[in-house]
C-alpha cells in the first residue's frame, strides 16, 4: 500500500479527481448540447487511460524498495511462499488505485445513463472474447514490467512497451504468413481440381 503513496496519496487522488469532476461538470453545464452522458464517456476514457498508466507504474515499483536496499534475498527467506508474498505486495498496491477505479465506474455509469443500460452494456462487453484477450495481454504486460523491474534499474515500463510492440509485430507477421500459406494452398487445390 505504501508503494502507491499510502493513505495520504489515496486521499489526495480522491480529492484531485473530485475537483476535476466538479470543474468538468461546471464547464459542461455552461455549454449547450453537452450532456452528462458525454461527460461520462470522457471520464470513462480518461480514467481507463489513467488506470493503465497507474497500474504500469505500480508494477514497476512493486519490488523497487527491496531492489534499492538489496533486501530482496532476505525477503525471500520469510516463512511464507514467494507467490503469496508477491500477491500480498500486489494487492497492497491495488489499494492505492481505488480512487481511480471509483471514478472509472462513475464515468461508466454516467455514460450509460441508466442502470438497466449499464447492465446490458456489461453483459454485451463480457460476451465478447476480445475483452478477455485484451485483459490477458495486459496482465502479461504487467508481469513483464515486474520481471523487467527486477532485471534493470530504470525504464522497465518503457522496455516492456517496446517488447510488447516487437512481440505484436512478430505475431502479426507470423499469423499473416500462416494465413497466406493457407490461402495459397487452398488456391492451388482449387486450381488442380479444375
C-alpha positions as CSV (number, residue, x, y, z in Angstrom):
1,X,0.0,0.0,0.0
2,X,2.9,2.3,0.7
3,X,4.4,1.7,-2.7
4,X,1.4,3.6,-4.1
5,X,1.9,6.5,-1.7
6,X,0.0,5.4,1.4
7,X,-3.2,6.9,2.8
8,X,-2.3,10.4,2.1
9,X,-1.8,9.7,-1.6
10,X,-5.2,8.0,-1.8
11,X,-6.9,10.9,-0.2
12,X,-5.1,13.4,-2.5
13,X,-6.1,11.4,-5.6
14,X,-9.7,11.2,-4.4
15,X,-9.7,15.0,-3.8
16,X,-8.0,15.8,-7.1
17,X,-10.2,13.5,-9.1
18,X,-13.3,15.0,-7.4
19,X,-12.1,18.5,-8.2
20,X,-11.5,17.5,-11.8
21,X,-15.1,16.1,-11.9
22,X,-16.6,19.2,-10.4
23,X,-14.8,21.5,-12.7
24,X,-15.8,19.4,-15.7
25,X,-19.5,19.4,-14.6
26,X,-19.4,23.2,-14.2
27,X,-17.7,23.7,-17.6
28,X,-20.1,21.3,-19.3
29,X,-23.2,22.9,-17.7
30,X,-22.2,26.2,-19.3
31,X,-22.1,24.7,-22.8
32,X,-25.3,23.9,-24.5
33,X,-25.7,20.5,-26.0
34,X,-23.2,18.8,-23.6
35,X,-24.9,16.2,-21.5
36,X,-23.8,14.1,-18.6
37,X,-23.6,11.1,-20.9
38,X,-20.9,12.8,-23.0
39,X,-19.1,13.8,-19.8
40,X,-19.4,10.1,-18.6
41,X,-17.8,8.9,-21.9
42,X,-15.0,11.4,-21.5
43,X,-14.5,10.4,-17.8
44,X,-14.6,6.7,-18.7
45,X,-11.9,7.0,-21.4
46,X,-9.7,9.3,-19.3
47,X,-9.8,7.1,-16.2
48,X,-9.2,3.9,-18.3
49,X,-6.0,5.5,-19.6
50,X,-5.1,6.8,-16.1
51,X,-5.7,3.3,-14.6
52,X,-3.5,1.7,-17.2
53,X,-0.7,4.2,-16.6
54,X,-1.1,3.9,-12.8
55,X,-1.0,0.1,-12.8
56,X,2.0,0.1,-15.1
57,X,4.0,2.4,-12.8
58,X,2.9,0.4,-9.7
59,X,4.0,-2.8,-11.4
60,X,7.4,-1.3,-11.9
61,X,7.6,-0.2,-8.3
62,X,6.4,-3.4,-6.6
63,X,9.9,-4.6,-5.7
64,X,11.7,-1.3,-6.2
65,X,12.4,-0.6,-2.5
66,X,13.7,-4.1,-1.9
67,X,15.9,-3.8,-5.1
68,X,17.2,-0.4,-4.0
69,X,18.1,-1.6,-0.4
70,X,19.2,-5.0,-1.6
71,X,16.8,-6.8,0.7
72,X,15.1,-9.0,-1.9
73,X,17.0,-12.1,-0.9
74,X,16.2,-11.5,2.7
75,X,12.6,-11.1,1.9
76,X,12.6,-14.5,0.1
77,X,13.7,-16.1,3.4
78,X,10.4,-15.3,5.1
79,X,8.4,-18.3,6.2
80,X,5.7,-17.6,3.5
81,X,5.7,-18.8,-0.1
82,X,7.1,-16.4,-2.7
83,X,3.9,-16.3,-4.7
84,X,2.0,-15.3,-1.6
85,X,4.5,-12.6,-0.9
86,X,4.2,-11.3,-4.4
87,X,0.4,-11.3,-4.3
88,X,0.3,-9.6,-0.9
89,X,2.5,-6.8,-2.3
90,X,0.4,-6.5,-5.5
91,X,-2.9,-6.4,-3.6
92,X,-1.4,-3.7,-1.3
93,X,-0.5,-1.7,-4.4
94,X,-4.0,-2.1,-5.8
95,X,-5.4,-0.4,-2.7
96,X,-3.9,2.9,-4.0
97,X,-5.8,2.6,-7.2
98,X,-9.2,2.6,-5.5
99,X,-10.0,6.3,-6.3
100,X,-9.2,5.7,-10.0
101,X,-11.5,2.6,-10.0
102,X,-14.2,4.6,-8.3
103,X,-14.2,7.4,-10.9
104,X,-13.9,4.9,-13.7
105,X,-17.1,3.2,-12.5
106,X,-18.7,6.6,-12.1
107,X,-17.8,7.6,-15.6
108,X,-19.2,4.2,-16.9
109,X,-22.5,4.8,-15.0
110,X,-22.8,8.3,-16.4
111,X,-22.0,7.3,-19.9
112,X,-24.8,4.7,-20.0
113,X,-27.5,6.9,-18.4
114,X,-29.4,4.2,-16.5
115,X,-28.6,1.1,-14.5
116,X,-30.5,-1.1,-17.0
117,X,-28.4,0.2,-19.9
118,X,-25.3,-0.2,-17.8
119,X,-26.2,-3.8,-17.0
120,X,-26.8,-4.6,-20.7
121,X,-23.5,-2.9,-21.7
122,X,-21.7,-5.1,-19.2
123,X,-23.3,-8.2,-20.4
124,X,-22.6,-7.3,-24.0
125,X,-18.9,-6.5,-23.2
126,X,-18.4,-9.7,-21.3
127,X,-19.8,-11.8,-24.1
128,X,-17.1,-10.5,-26.4
129,X,-14.0,-12.8,-26.5
130,X,-11.8,-9.8,-27.4
131,X,-12.1,-8.3,-23.9
132,X,-10.7,-11.4,-22.3
133,X,-7.8,-11.4,-24.8
134,X,-7.1,-7.7,-24.1
135,X,-7.2,-8.4,-20.3
136,X,-4.8,-11.4,-20.7
137,X,-2.4,-9.3,-22.8
138,X,-2.5,-6.5,-20.2
139,X,-1.8,-9.0,-17.3
140,X,1.1,-10.4,-19.4
141,X,2.4,-6.8,-19.8
142,X,2.2,-6.2,-16.1
143,X,4.1,-9.4,-15.4
144,X,6.7,-8.4,-17.9
145,X,7.0,-5.0,-16.2
146,X,7.5,-6.6,-12.8
147,X,10.1,-9.1,-14.2
148,X,12.0,-6.3,-16.0
149,X,12.0,-4.1,-12.9
150,X,13.9,-6.9,-11.2
151,X,16.4,-7.1,-14.0
152,X,17.0,-3.5,-15.0
153,X,17.3,-0.3,-12.9
154,X,15.3,2.2,-14.8
155,X,12.7,2.2,-17.6
156,X,11.1,-1.2,-17.1
157,X,7.7,0.1,-18.3
158,X,9.2,1.6,-21.5
159,X,11.3,-1.6,-22.2
160,X,8.1,-3.7,-21.6
161,X,6.2,-1.5,-24.1
162,X,9.0,-2.0,-26.6
163,X,9.0,-5.8,-26.1
164,X,5.2,-5.8,-26.5
165,X,5.4,-3.9,-29.8
166,X,8.1,-6.3,-31.1
167,X,6.0,-9.3,-30.0
168,X,2.8,-7.9,-31.6
169,X,4.7,-7.2,-34.8
170,X,6.3,-10.6,-34.9
171,X,3.0,-12.3,-34.0
172,X,1.2,-10.3,-36.7
173,X,3.8,-11.4,-39.3
174,X,3.6,-15.0,-38.2
175,X,-0.2,-15.1,-38.3
176,X,-0.3,-13.3,-41.7
177,X,2.3,-15.7,-43.1
178,X,0.3,-18.7,-41.9
179,X,-2.9,-17.4,-43.3
180,X,-1.2,-16.5,-46.6
181,X,0.2,-20.0,-46.9
182,X,-3.2,-21.4,-46.1
183,X,-4.7,-19.3,-48.8
184,X,-2.1,-20.3,-51.4
185,X,-2.7,-24.0,-50.6
186,X,-6.4,-23.5,-51.0
187,X,-6.0,-21.7,-54.3
188,X,-3.6,-24.5,-55.6
189,X,-6.2,-27.2,-54.7
190,X,-8.9,-25.4,-56.4
191,X,-6.7,-24.9,-59.5
192,X,-5.8,-28.6,-59.5
193,X,-9.4,-29.6,-59.4
194,X,-10.2,-27.6,-62.4
